[in-house]
Amino acid sequence: MKRISIGTWAYSIGPYGSCPIPFPEVCSKLHALGFDGLELGGFGVHPNPTAANIVAGWSTDSAAKLADIYAATRHEWESRGMGCSGLAADLWSERLITAPDDKSYLATFRKNLRFCTGLGIDVIRVDTTEDPGILGKIPNEPKKKTLVDYDVALKRVTSTWKKCGREAADAGIRVVWEFEPGFAFNKPSDVFRVLDGVNHDHFGVMFDTCHANMVAVHGARQPGKKETLPGGIRELAERLKGKIGRIHLIDSDGSLHDNHTSTHPPFGEGNLNFDEFMPALAAAGCPDDWWTIDLCFWPDAWKATKKCKTAIDKLNKKFG
């Protein structure tokens, strides 16, 4: 059986941006619903490298020792017998592809890596940070003013993430890349090329079933010629065997949120056939035993959490 967590960003951004659920309240509810842990969205009002002291109630100019701040943050889940499955790092202010060098990106990554170390988190999530339109014209979308040659962009991404992989490995942390329609390199072949280019044991993909559907089945927001896989999600999972570093499970209705990234509807409100691809996803392997629910940008995520926990528990009994 897998341990089950859920991304806390569902309660702090998007529809909840103006009324975020306080982190202690999130931890309390997840514990009451029987979650094994949470996956921390390290931004906004929830604990993050810039405001790690929010949970402890200290101001940013407090003289309290950083170790005490980390301990107070961990206490919110550890005191309830829960774990933290990973960190979704705030790297979106960085330009991984169009910046002249990777100094700023690496500085922000390292800040988040230290945060992971302080909290005992062993997985950090990244993405390519920039729109897929910088690699070419996306059908039915305006052409981007800034275009980057594909091979140049690929080299910038893989060389930087190779450094990230090495530094994360030194800290005992794994890096997982969440490929999706909203960011560059969102075709199946892109995913394989990036993995081949980074080629590091501590670097893999985050396999989100919603994004996998939009990438492998619908070819959403892909520049140039659309590319999908005949076997859809199942085939993508099969071809990523041994390369998956974290699994996110959620439904998909084949639509985009704000014409940017995949819509993340609760289980039962999309059209994914989990029985069709879950055996392949389970057989593809993963270094840990966590499954994470992702309700990113869902307007009623707080209320939908219980329903999703019930649904993923059923999947866990069947495929976990």
C-alpha positions in Angstrom: 0.0 0.0 0.0 1.1 3.5 -0.8 1.3 6.5 1.6 -1.1 9.2 0.5 -0.4 13.0 0.5 -2.0 16.0 -1.2 -0.4 19.2 -2.5 -1.0 22.1 -0.1 -0.9 24.6 -3.0 -4.5 23.7 -3.8 -5.4 25.7 -0.7 -3.2 28.7 -1.1 -3.2 29.9 -4.8 -5.6 30.3 -7.6 -9.2 30.5 -6.2 -7.7 30.5 -2.7 -5.1 33.2 -3.4 -7.2 35.9 -1.7 -8.4 33.6 1.1 -5.7 30.9 1.7 -6.4 28.2 4.2 -3.9 28.6 7.1 -1.2 25.9 7.2 -2.0 24.6 10.7 -5.7 24.2 9.6 -4.6 22.3 6.5 -2.5 19.9 8.5 -5.3 19.4 11.0 -7.9 18.6 8.3 -5.6 16.2 6.4 -4.9 14.4 9.6 -8.6 14.1 10.4 -9.2 12.7 6.9 -6.5 10.0 7.3 -3.8 11.4 5.1 -0.3 10.0 5.6 1.2 13.4 4.8 1.3 16.5 2.7 3.3 17.8 -0.2 4.3 21.4 0.6 3.8 24.2 -1.8 6.7 26.4 -0.7 5.2 29.8 -1.6 2.5 32.3 -0.5 1.4 32.1 3.1 2.5 28.5 3.6 6.0 27.7 4.9 8.7 28.6 2.3 12.3 29.6 2.2 11.5 33.3 2.5 8.9 32.9 5.2 9.7 29.6 6.9 8.8 31.1 10.2 5.1 31.7 9.4 4.0 28.5 11.3 6.0 29.4 14.3 4.5 32.9 14.4 7.7 34.8 14.4 8.4 37.9 12.3 10.9 37.8 9.5 13.4 39.8 11.6 13.2 37.4 14.6 16.4 36.4 16.2 15.1 32.9 16.7 17.5 30.2 15.5 16.7 28.8 12.0 16.8 25.3 13.5 14.0 26.3 15.8 12.0 27.7 12.9 12.4 24.5 11.0 11.5 22.4 14.0 8.3 24.4 14.6 7.4 24.0 10.9 7.9 20.2 11.0 6.0 20.0 14.2 2.8 20.9 12.3 2.8 17.6 10.5 5.1 15.4 12.7 2.9 16.1 15.8 0.0 14.6 13.9 2.0 11.5 12.8 2.3 12.7 9.2 5.2 13.1 6.8 6.0 15.6 4.0 6.4 13.9 0.6 8.1 16.8 -1.2 8.5 20.5 -1.9 7.0 22.3 -4.8 9.7 25.0 -5.1 8.9 28.6 -6.1 11.2 29.0 -9.2 8.6 30.8 -11.4 10.3 34.2 -11.2 13.4 32.6 -12.8 14.0 32.2 -16.5 15.5 28.8 -17.1 15.7 29.1 -20.9 15.9 32.8 -21.9 18.2 34.1 -19.2 21.8 34.7 -20.3 23.1 32.3 -17.7 21.8 30.1 -14.9 23.3 32.0 -11.9 20.0 33.4 -10.7 18.1 30.1 -11.3 20.7 28.1 -9.4 20.8 30.6 -6.5 17.0 30.2 -6.1 17.2 26.5 -6.4 19.9 26.3 -3.8 17.8 28.4 -1.4 15.0 25.8 -1.8 17.4 22.9 -1.5 18.6 24.3 1.9 15.0 24.6 2.9 14.4 21.0 2.1 17.4 20.0 4.1 16.2 21.9 7.1 12.8 20.3 7.0 14.0 16.8 6.2 12.2 16.8 2.8 13.9 14.5 0.2 12.1 15.5 -3.0 12.1 18.8 -4.8 9.8 19.6 -7.8 10.9 21.8 -10.7 9.6 22.8 -14.1 11.0 24.7 -17.1 9.5 28.0 -15.9 8.8 29.4 -19.3 5.9 29.2 -21.8 6.1 26.5 -24.6 5.6 29.2 -27.2 9.2 30.3 -26.9 10.1 27.1 -28.8 7.8 27.8 -31.7 4.3 28.9 -32.8 1.5 27.1 -30.9 -1.7 26.6 -33.0 -4.4 29.1 -32.3 -2.1 31.2 -30.1 -0.3 34.4 -30.9 3.4 34.0 -31.8 5.8 34.8 -29.1 8.1 37.8 -29.6 11.0 35.8 -28.1 11.9 32.5 -29.7 14.7 30.3 -28.7 16.3 27.6 -30.9 15.2 24.2 -29.7 18.7 22.7 -29.4 19.9 25.8 -27.5 17.0 25.7 -25.1 17.5 21.9 -24.6 21.1 22.4 -23.7 20.4 25.2 -21.3 17.7 23.2 -19.5 19.7 19.9 -19.3 23.0 21.5 -18.3 21.4 23.5 -15.5 19.4 20.5 -14.2 22.4 18.3 -14.4 24.0 20.7 -11.9 20.8 20.7 -9.8 20.9 16.9 -9.8 24.5 16.7 -8.6 23.9 19.2 -5.8 20.6 17.6 -4.7 22.3 14.2 -4.6 25.0 15.6 -2.3 22.2 16.6 0.1 20.4 13.3 -0.3 17.5 14.9 -2.2 15.9 13.9 -5.5 14.8 16.4 -8.2 11.6 15.7 -10.1 10.5 17.6 -13.2 6.8 18.1 -13.7 6.2 18.2 -17.4 2.9 19.9 -18.4 1.2 21.9 -21.2 2.0 25.2 -19.4 5.7 25.1 -19.8 8.3 24.4 -22.5 9.2 20.9 -23.5 5.7 19.5 -23.3 5.8 16.8 -26.0 6.5 13.1 -25.2 9.7 13.2 -27.2 10.8 16.3 -25.3 10.4 14.5 -22.0 12.7 11.7 -23.2 15.3 14.1 -24.6 15.4 16.1 -21.4 15.8 12.9 -19.3 18.6 11.7 -21.6 20.3 15.1 -21.5 20.3 15.3 -17.7 21.1 11.6 -17.2 21.4 11.7 -13.4 20.2 9.1 -10.9 18.8 11.8 -8.7 16.8 13.4 -11.5 13.5 12.0 -12.8 10.0 13.1 -13.8 6.9 13.8 -11.7 4.2 11.7 -13.4 1.0 13.6 -13.0 -1.9 11.6 -14.6 -3.7 14.8 -15.5 -0.7 16.3 -17.3 0.1 12.9 -18.9 -3.3 12.9 -20.4 -2.9 16.4 -21.9 0.6 15.7 -23.1 0.3 12.2 -24.5 -3.4 12.1 -25.5 -4.3 15.7 -26.4 -1.0 17.2 -27.3 -2.1 20.4 -25.6 -0.2 23.7 -26.2 2.5 22.0 -28.2 4.5 24.2 -30.6 4.6 23.2 -34.2 3.3 19.7 -35.1 1.2 18.0 -32.4 2.7 14.9 -31.0 0.8 12.3 -29.0 1.2 8.6 -28.2 -1.1 5.8 -29.6 -1.2 4.2 -26.1 -1.8 7.5 -24.3 -1.1 7.6 -20.6 -0.3 3.9 -20.5 2.3 4.1 -23.2 3.9 7.1 -21.6 4.2 5.3 -18.3 5.7 2.3 -20.0 8.3 4.3 -21.8 9.2 6.2 -18.6 9.9 3.0 -16.7 12.7 3.6 -14.2 12.6 7.4 -14.8 9.6 8.3 -12.6 10.5 10.0 -9.3 7.1 11.0 -8.0 3.5 10.1 -8.9 0.6 12.5 -8.8 -2.9 11.1 -9.2 -5.9 13.1 -10.3 -8.6 13.1 -12.9 -8.7 15.0 -16.2 -11.5 16.2 -18.5 -9.2 17.0 -21.4 -9.4 20.8 -20.9 -7.0 23.5 -19.9 -7.2 25.9 -17.0 -7.1 29.5 -18.2 -5.7 28.2 -21.5 -2.4 27.6 -19.8 -2.1 24.3 -17.9 -4.1 21.1 -17.3 -7.4 21.3 -15.5 -7.3 19.2 -12.3 -10.8 18.0 -11.6 -11.5 15.7 -8.6 -11.7 12.0 -9.2 -14.9 11.1 -10.9 -15.4 14.5 -12.5 -13.1 13.8 -15.5 -12.9 11.0 -18.0 -9.7 9.1 -17.2 -9.9 5.3 -17.1 -7.5 4.5 -14.3 -7.9 0.8 -14.7 -6.4 1.1 -18.2 -3.1 2.7 -17.2 -2.6 2.2 -13.5 -1.0 -1.3 -14.0 1.6 0.2 -16.3 2.2 3.1 -14.0 2.7 0.8 -11.0 5.0 -1.4 -13.1 7.1 1.6 -14.2 8.4 1.9 -10.6 9.2 4.8 -8.3 11.9 5.3 -5.7 9.4 6.1 -2.9 6.0 4.9 -1.8 4.1 8.1 -1.9 1.0 8.9 -4.1 0.0 12.6 -4.1 -3.3 14.1 -5.0 -3.1 17.4 -6.9 -6.1 19.7 -6.9 -4.2 22.7 -8.3 -6.5 25.6 -9.2 -9.6 23.6 -8.5 -12.2 26.2 -7.3 -13.6 24.0 -4.5 -10.5 22.1 -3.5 -11.1 22.3 0.2 -14.5 20.6 0.0 -13.3 18.1 -2.7 -10.4 16.8 -0.6 -12.5 14.2 1.3 -14.0 12.9 -1.9 -10.5 12.6 -3.5 -9.1 10.8 -0.4 -11.9 8.2 -0.6 -11.2 7.7 -4.3 -7.5 7.4 -4.0 -7.9 4.9 -1.2 -9.8 2.7 -3.6 -7.0 3.0 -6.2 -4.5 2.2 -3.4 -6.3 -1.0 -2.5 -6.4 -2.0 -6.2 -3.0 -1.0 -7.5 -0.9 0.1 -4.5 
